[in-house]
């Protein structure tokens, strides 16, 4: 009898392995990949083998979803997703909003402790992708450093600056490289998911920080038509839990990452 029970258990275990669904999700390392790794076990209990594939740029993870090489990605905000679709003719959709990473203006210059310390012709590094560049310029406008033209929107560029009292100079840099430019510029506007791994805290180190009402919510993105798939819905359910909230509040107590659910 014991042998029969043991055999049945072995068969059941083998069947569960073969029945397991693999879900490939692309993410930038922090905080996205670490949040996904946090819920791996939860999804495994639902028969889903979550494979977290790390990317360090903002283009490849969208290319991979559109091509079907991965099932979803978690790294970008809604304006960037919409801009990417327009530019590339892609069919990516927002499956769920998870958190916001406030943008901030940072400096490592000893004589720049606040935005009031920025001198004339100071060099400011900003992201070079359309939506994050516009977001950076809107932040600088909110800080009172520049004024954009009335019709400049979320995809504003330095050409849309109407007033620049300090005659600030702008250096357009790939977002991932911005933290490394801090020693070479007077200040830089840096995305949260690149500021955090560089040891920068918006609350502690930011000269000026984006407000909590930011529309730039980071989302799980999938190819249109896949958002209702059971494994995608399971992923979203696992992300929108108290476990994730508690992890974020403990890991980022200074508001570097703010949940929206």
Buried (B, 14 or more C-beta within 10 A) or exposed (E): EEEEEEEEEEEEEEEEEEEBBEBBBBBBBBBBBBBBEBBBEBBEEBBBBBBBBBBEBBEBBBBBBBEEEBBBBBBBBBBBBBBBBEEEEBEBBBBBBBBBBBBBBBBBBEEBEEBEBBEEEBBBBBBBBBBBBBBBBBBBBBBEBBBBEEEBEBBBBBEBBEEBEBEBBBBEBBBBEBBEBBEEBBBBBBBBBBBBBBEBBBEEBBBBBBEEEBEBBBBBBBBEEBBEBEBBEBBBBBBBBEEBEEBBEEBBEEBBBBBBE
